[in-house]
Amino acid sequence: MTAPLFYSIPRLGVTRIACAGGLLLCLLCQTASAANVLVVTDSHHPVQPAAGARVVELDLPERIEAELAASLPNDPNRATAIVQQRLRDGGQALQRRIGSAYQGVADAWGLGIAKVPAVVVDRRYVVYGEPDVARAVARVEAHRRTQP
């Protein structure tokens, strides 16, 4: 006898409303968080990053190389041994740091970034010269609202 109560019309209405509300909430959250934000800059152009934005510093590989080459002797054999030791000491964390730095440069190059700072949204929109990432993203969102 509990089956008719389970499938009653009022419960079905509440279930549909709950499902519709949940779907609407998911869609709204997806719209708000759908923006994939990449910030391209360098150490001479500081930015105010937004939460969730990936920041690429174009001069980071050069700075890492400078760290590895700091205070090396003139003897090439000793210098090579010291750099190799520094790479070993840095371990996988250093390897990831180097890889990520060069991947960021490649990503910026692939997007055709012309100057820094650049805020790229969804690999489609770019705002140049704005150090406040949240403001740049807001400009893109305002543009999207006017351009269907």
C-alpha atoms as an extended CHARMM CRD file, in Angstrom:
* protein
*
       148  EXT
         1         1  MET       CA              0.0000000000        0.0000000000        0.0000000000  PROA      1               0.0000000000
         2         2  THR       CA              2.9540000000        2.3430000000        0.3310000000  PROA      2               0.0000000000
         3         3  ALA       CA              3.5210000000        2.3620000000       -3.4380000000  PROA      3               0.0000000000
         4         4  PRO       CA              0.5650000000        4.6720000000       -4.2640000000  PROA      4               0.0000000000
         5         5  LEU       CA              1.7780000000        7.1270000000       -1.6210000000  PROA      5               0.0000000000
         6         6  PHE       CA              5.3120000000        7.0920000000       -3.0820000000  PROA      6               0.0000000000
         7         7  TYR       CA              4.0380000000        7.9240000000       -6.5500000000  PROA      7               0.0000000000
         8         8  SER       CA              1.5140000000       10.5070000000       -5.4680000000  PROA      8               0.0000000000
         9         9  ILE       CA              0.9750000000       13.6430000000       -7.5330000000  PROA      9               0.0000000000
        10        10  PRO       CA              2.0110000000       16.1520000000       -4.8080000000  PROA      10              0.0000000000
        11        11  ARG       CA              5.3230000000       14.3480000000       -4.2290000000  PROA      11              0.0000000000
        12        12  LEU       CA              5.9690000000       14.2230000000       -7.9490000000  PROA      12              0.0000000000
        13        13  GLY       CA              5.4070000000       17.9860000000       -8.1510000000  PROA      13              0.0000000000
        14        14  VAL       CA              7.8790000000       18.6310000000       -5.3420000000  PROA      14              0.0000000000
        15        15  THR       CA             10.4050000000       16.3070000000       -6.9830000000  PROA      15              0.0000000000
        16        16  ARG       CA             10.0840000000       18.0920000000      -10.3160000000  PROA      16              0.0000000000
        17        17  ILE       CA             10.4860000000       21.4850000000       -8.6670000000  PROA      17              0.0000000000
        18        18  ALA       CA             13.5410000000       20.2700000000       -6.7540000000  PROA      18              0.0000000000
        19        19  CYS       CA             15.0920000000       18.8110000000       -9.9110000000  PROA      19              0.0000000000
        20        20  ALA       CA             14.3830000000       21.9530000000      -11.9160000000  PROA      20              0.0000000000
        21        21  GLY       CA             15.8360000000       24.1230000000       -9.1560000000  PROA      21              0.0000000000
        22        22  GLY       CA             18.9400000000       21.9560000000       -8.9570000000  PROA      22              0.0000000000
        23        23  LEU       CA             19.3970000000       22.0710000000      -12.7170000000  PROA      23              0.0000000000
        24        24  LEU       CA             19.0170000000       25.8530000000      -12.7230000000  PROA      24              0.0000000000
        25        25  LEU       CA             21.5690000000       26.1710000000       -9.9310000000  PROA      25              0.0000000000
        26        26  CYS       CA             24.0370000000       23.9640000000      -11.8280000000  PROA      26              0.0000000000
        27        27  LEU       CA             23.6240000000       26.0330000000      -14.9810000000  PROA      27              0.0000000000
        28        28  LEU       CA             24.1200000000       29.3080000000      -13.1140000000  PROA      28              0.0000000000
        29        29  CYS       CA             27.2140000000       28.0010000000      -11.3580000000  PROA      29              0.0000000000
        30        30  GLN       CA             28.5820000000       26.6840000000      -14.6430000000  PROA      30              0.0000000000
        31        31  THR       CA             28.1600000000       30.0940000000      -16.2820000000  PROA      31              0.0000000000
        32        32  ALA       CA             29.8900000000       31.8590000000      -13.3980000000  PROA      32              0.0000000000
        33        33  SER       CA             32.8220000000       29.4550000000      -13.2900000000  PROA      33              0.0000000000
        34        34  ALA       CA             33.0850000000       28.5550000000      -16.9780000000  PROA      34              0.0000000000
        35        35  ALA       CA             35.6680000000       31.2220000000      -17.6850000000  PROA      35              0.0000000000
        36        36  ASN       CA             39.1080000000       29.7200000000      -18.1570000000  PROA      36              0.0000000000
        37        37  VAL       CA             41.4570000000       32.5770000000      -17.2790000000  PROA      37              0.0000000000
        38        38  LEU       CA             45.1190000000       32.7340000000      -18.2530000000  PROA      38              0.0000000000
        39        39  VAL       CA             47.2290000000       35.7040000000      -17.1920000000  PROA      39              0.0000000000
        40        40  VAL       CA             50.4390000000       36.3240000000      -19.1230000000  PROA      40              0.0000000000
        41        41  THR       CA             52.9490000000       38.7290000000      -17.6290000000  PROA      41              0.0000000000
        42        42  ASP       CA             56.5620000000       38.9990000000      -16.5070000000  PROA      42              0.0000000000
        43        43  SER       CA             58.4120000000       40.1180000000      -13.3880000000  PROA      43              0.0000000000
        44        44  HSD       CA             58.3700000000       43.7520000000      -14.5750000000  PROA      44              0.0000000000
        45        45  HSD       CA             54.5630000000       43.8580000000      -14.9010000000  PROA      45              0.0000000000
        46        46  PRO       CA             52.9840000000       42.6860000000      -11.6360000000  PROA      46              0.0000000000
        47        47  VAL       CA             49.3100000000       41.7490000000      -11.6870000000  PROA      47              0.0000000000
        48        48  GLN       CA             46.5440000000       41.2840000000       -9.1410000000  PROA      48              0.0000000000
        49        49  PRO       CA             45.5340000000       37.6930000000       -9.9400000000  PROA      49              0.0000000000
        50        50  ALA       CA             42.0000000000       36.4440000000       -9.4370000000  PROA      50              0.0000000000
        51        51  ALA       CA             41.1700000000       33.1430000000       -7.7820000000  PROA      51              0.0000000000
        52        52  GLY       CA             41.4250000000       30.2710000000      -10.2150000000  PROA      52              0.0000000000
        53        53  ALA       CA             43.4390000000       32.1910000000      -12.8060000000  PROA      53              0.0000000000
        54        54  ARG       CA             46.5990000000       30.5700000000      -14.1570000000  PROA      54              0.0000000000
        55        55  VAL       CA             49.5030000000       33.0280000000      -14.1660000000  PROA      55              0.0000000000
        56        56  VAL       CA             52.3350000000       32.6330000000      -16.6600000000  PROA      56              0.0000000000
        57        57  GLU       CA             55.4770000000       34.6990000000      -16.1760000000  PROA      57              0.0000000000
        58        58  LEU       CA             57.3330000000       34.8140000000      -19.4590000000  PROA      58              0.0000000000
        59        59  ASP       CA             60.7000000000       35.4830000000      -17.8140000000  PROA      59              0.0000000000
        60        60  LEU       CA             60.3680000000       32.6640000000      -15.2570000000  PROA      60              0.0000000000
        61        61  PRO       CA             62.4710000000       30.1570000000      -17.2670000000  PROA      61              0.0000000000
        62        62  GLU       CA             65.2710000000       32.7300000000      -17.4720000000  PROA      62              0.0000000000
        63        63  ARG       CA             65.0620000000       33.3720000000      -13.7200000000  PROA      63              0.0000000000
        64        64  ILE       CA             65.2080000000       29.6350000000      -12.9610000000  PROA      64              0.0000000000
        65        65  GLU       CA             68.2440000000       29.2810000000      -15.2170000000  PROA      65              0.0000000000
        66        66  ALA       CA             69.8780000000       32.2140000000      -13.4170000000  PROA      66              0.0000000000
        67        67  GLU       CA             69.2940000000       30.4590000000      -10.0690000000  PROA      67              0.0000000000
        68        68  LEU       CA             70.9510000000       27.3240000000      -11.4110000000  PROA      68              0.0000000000
        69        69  ALA       CA             73.8770000000       29.3040000000      -12.8350000000  PROA      69              0.0000000000
        70        70  ALA       CA             74.4600000000       31.5340000000       -9.8050000000  PROA      70              0.0000000000
        71        71  SER       CA             78.0690000000       31.7350000000       -8.5790000000  PROA      71              0.0000000000
        72        72  LEU       CA             79.4270000000       29.1200000000      -10.9650000000  PROA      72              0.0000000000
        73        73  PRO       CA             83.2010000000       28.7930000000      -11.3240000000  PROA      73              0.0000000000
        74        74  ASN       CA             84.9550000000       29.5860000000      -14.6040000000  PROA      74              0.0000000000
        75        75  ASP       CA             86.0410000000       25.9680000000      -15.0200000000  PROA      75              0.0000000000
        76        76  PRO       CA             83.4270000000       24.4030000000      -17.3760000000  PROA      76              0.0000000000
        77        77  ASN       CA             83.8110000000       20.9140000000      -15.8880000000  PROA      77              0.0000000000
        78        78  ARG       CA             83.2480000000       22.1200000000      -12.3200000000  PROA      78              0.0000000000
        79        79  ALA       CA             80.3870000000       24.3810000000      -13.4230000000  PROA      79              0.0000000000
        80        80  THR       CA             78.7090000000       21.4600000000      -15.1750000000  PROA      80              0.0000000000
        81        81  ALA       CA             79.0540000000       19.2630000000      -12.1050000000  PROA      81              0.0000000000
        82        82  ILE       CA             77.6010000000       21.9780000000       -9.8470000000  PROA      82              0.0000000000
        83        83  VAL       CA             74.5950000000       22.5790000000      -12.1230000000  PROA      83              0.0000000000
        84        84  GLN       CA             73.9490000000       18.8400000000      -12.3280000000  PROA      84              0.0000000000
        85        85  GLN       CA             74.1020000000       18.6220000000       -8.5300000000  PROA      85              0.0000000000
        86        86  ARG       CA             71.6920000000       21.5510000000       -8.1990000000  PROA      86              0.0000000000
        87        87  LEU       CA             69.2840000000       19.8190000000      -10.5890000000  PROA      87              0.0000000000
        88        88  ARG       CA             69.5220000000       16.6000000000       -8.5450000000  PROA      88              0.0000000000
        89        89  ASP       CA             69.0360000000       18.5110000000       -5.2790000000  PROA      89              0.0000000000
        90        90  GLY       CA             65.9560000000       20.2320000000       -6.6870000000  PROA      90              0.0000000000
        91        91  GLY       CA             64.4580000000       16.8610000000       -7.5240000000  PROA      91              0.0000000000
        92        92  GLN       CA             61.0750000000       16.4620000000       -9.1230000000  PROA      92              0.0000000000
        93        93  ALA       CA             59.7880000000       19.7450000000       -7.6950000000  PROA      93              0.0000000000
        94        94  LEU       CA             62.4280000000       21.6440000000       -9.6770000000  PROA      94              0.0000000000
        95        95  GLN       CA             61.7350000000       19.5570000000      -12.7740000000  PROA      95              0.0000000000
        96        96  ARG       CA             58.0070000000       20.3800000000      -12.5110000000  PROA      96              0.0000000000
        97        97  ARG       CA             58.8080000000       24.0490000000      -11.9680000000  PROA      97              0.0000000000
        98        98  ILE       CA             61.0220000000       24.1540000000      -15.0720000000  PROA      98              0.0000000000
        99        99  GLY       CA             58.5040000000       22.2180000000      -17.1670000000  PROA      99              0.0000000000
       100       100  SER       CA             55.6230000000       24.4080000000      -16.0560000000  PROA      100             0.0000000000
       101       101  ALA       CA             57.5920000000       27.5900000000      -16.7510000000  PROA      101             0.0000000000
       102       102  TYR       CA             58.4250000000       26.5530000000      -20.3160000000  PROA      102             0.0000000000
       103       103  GLN       CA             54.8980000000       25.2000000000      -20.9120000000  PROA      103             0.0000000000
       104       104  GLY       CA             53.5280000000       28.5910000000      -19.9200000000  PROA      104             0.0000000000
       105       105  VAL       CA             55.7820000000       30.3460000000      -22.4170000000  PROA      105             0.0000000000
       106       106  ALA       CA             54.7190000000       27.8940000000      -25.1320000000  PROA      106             0.0000000000
       107       107  ASP       CA             51.0370000000       28.4180000000      -24.2860000000  PROA      107             0.0000000000
       108       108  ALA       CA             51.3840000000       32.2130000000      -24.4690000000  PROA      108             0.0000000000
       109       109  TRP       CA             53.2750000000       31.9550000000      -27.7530000000  PROA      109             0.0000000000
       110       110  GLY       CA             50.6260000000       29.6060000000      -29.1440000000  PROA      110             0.0000000000
       111       111  LEU       CA             47.9120000000       32.1140000000      -28.2730000000  PROA      111             0.0000000000
       112       112  GLY       CA             49.8100000000       34.8830000000      -30.0400000000  PROA      112             0.0000000000
       113       113  ILE       CA             50.1440000000       37.1300000000      -26.9950000000  PROA      113             0.0000000000
       114       114  ALA       CA             51.5380000000       40.4340000000      -28.2350000000  PROA      114             0.0000000000
       115       115  LYS       CA             52.3340000000       42.2820000000      -24.9970000000  PROA      115             0.0000000000
       116       116  VAL       CA             52.0430000000       41.9890000000      -21.2220000000  PROA      116             0.0000000000
       117       117  PRO       CA             50.1360000000       41.9530000000      -19.0530000000  PROA      117             0.0000000000
       118       118  ALA       CA             47.5100000000       40.0170000000      -20.9720000000  PROA      118             0.0000000000
       119       119  VAL       CA             44.3980000000       38.4160000000      -19.5380000000  PROA      119             0.0000000000
       120       120  VAL       CA             43.0410000000       35.6590000000      -21.7750000000  PROA      120             0.0000000000
       121       121  VAL       CA             39.5220000000       34.3570000000      -21.1250000000  PROA      121             0.0000000000
       122       122  ASP       CA             38.3880000000       31.0390000000      -22.5880000000  PROA      122             0.0000000000
       123       123  ARG       CA             41.2560000000       31.1450000000      -25.1110000000  PROA      123             0.0000000000
       124       124  ARG       CA             39.0450000000       33.5300000000      -27.1030000000  PROA      124             0.0000000000
       125       125  TYR       CA             39.1340000000       36.9820000000      -25.5200000000  PROA      125             0.0000000000
       126       126  VAL       CA             42.1720000000       38.9850000000      -24.4600000000  PROA      126             0.0000000000
       127       127  VAL       CA             42.5420000000       42.2070000000      -22.5210000000  PROA      127             0.0000000000
       128       128  TYR       CA             45.9590000000       43.8510000000      -22.7440000000  PROA      128             0.0000000000
       129       129  GLY       CA             47.4900000000       46.2370000000      -20.2420000000  PROA      129             0.0000000000
       130       130  GLU       CA             45.0910000000       45.6190000000      -17.3290000000  PROA      130             0.0000000000
       131       131  PRO       CA             46.9790000000       44.4840000000      -14.2030000000  PROA      131             0.0000000000
       132       132  ASP       CA             43.7540000000       43.8280000000      -12.2520000000  PROA      132             0.0000000000
       133       133  VAL       CA             42.6450000000       40.4130000000      -13.4950000000  PROA      133             0.0000000000
       134       134  ALA       CA             39.1540000000       40.6450000000      -11.9820000000  PROA      134             0.0000000000
       135       135  ARG       CA             38.5880000000       43.9550000000      -13.7780000000  PROA      135             0.0000000000
       136       136  ALA       CA             39.8080000000       42.4760000000      -17.0810000000  PROA      136             0.0000000000
       137       137  VAL       CA             37.4900000000       39.4760000000      -16.7080000000  PROA      137             0.0000000000
       138       138  ALA       CA             34.6090000000       41.8400000000      -15.9000000000  PROA      138             0.0000000000
       139       139  ARG       CA             35.3220000000       43.7350000000      -19.1310000000  PROA      139             0.0000000000
       140       140  VAL       CA             35.1710000000       40.4840000000      -21.0890000000  PROA      140             0.0000000000
       141       141  GLU       CA             31.9130000000       39.5020000000      -19.3800000000  PROA      141             0.0000000000
       142       142  ALA       CA             30.4170000000       42.9300000000      -20.1740000000  PROA      142             0.0000000000
       143       143  HSD       CA             31.4240000000       42.4880000000      -23.8140000000  PROA      143             0.0000000000
       144       144  ARG       CA             29.8680000000       39.0060000000      -23.8900000000  PROA      144             0.0000000000
       145       145  ARG       CA             26.5700000000       40.4030000000      -22.6140000000  PROA      145             0.0000000000
       146       146  THR       CA             26.4340000000       42.8940000000      -25.5000000000  PROA      146             0.0000000000
       147       147  GLN       CA             27.5740000000       40.3940000000      -28.1560000000  PROA      147             0.0000000000
       148       148  PRO       CA             25.3200000000       37.3160000000      -28.2550000000  PROA      148             0.0000000000
